[in-house]
C-alpha cells in the first residue's frame, strides 16, 4: 500500500510539473482518479485507538503520559478541585470568579472523583454541630468553675498569709515578753542571793548560841 501511495504521489508531482497550457490525456486522468479512489480513507495511527481517544479529555484537566501499559495522569490544582467538588465549600471558596475553568469542575472531573468522594450526610453534620455546641458549653462551664476555684484558692492563700503574719508578730511579742521576764527573774535571784548572806551569819550565831546552851545544861 505504501508503494502505491508513493507511486500516486510521484504521479501527482509529475503531473503538477506540466504547464497549464499542456493538455492531459483522459486515460492518464482516469488512472489517477482510480488510484485516488483505491486509497484508504484512514491510516492506522495510535491516535485512532480507543485508549488514546478516552485519554484525550484528561489533557484538559492535567498532564497525561504513557509508559508501556501504564498511564500516568497528573491533575492541576487538586486542592481547588476538591474544594469545588464539595457541596459545603463551594460557597466559601475564595477566587471563584477568577476563571471559569477553576470555578466549574468539568463533567470528566466529576466522573473521576464521583465514586471516591460521596455526598456528606446532613444529619451527621447536624449531629456534629450539636455535639460541638455541647462540648463548647461544657468547656465554658468547666472554665468558669475552674476560675471560681482559682479565685477561692487565691483568697484562702491570702488569708493563710495574713494568719501566718499575725502569728509571727504575736510570737515575736511573746518571746520579747518572756525574755524580759527572764531577765527580771535573774535580777530578783541576785537580790535574793545578796539578802541570803545575812541569813547565813544569823544561822552561824544561832548555832553558837545553841552550843553554849548545851554547855550550860551539862554543868547544871
Secondary structure, DSSP 8 states (H G I E B T S, - for coil): -HHHHHHHHHHHHHHHTS-TTS---HHHHHHHHHHHHHS-SS---GGGSHHHHHHHGGGGTEEEEEETTEEEEEESSHHHHHHHHSTTTTTT-TTTTS-HHHHS--HHHHHHHHTTS----HHHHHHHHHHHHHHHHHHHHHHHHHHHHHHHHHHHHHHHHHHHHHHHHHHHHHHHHHHHHHHHHHHHHHHHHHHHHHHHHHHHHHHHHHHHHHHHHHH-
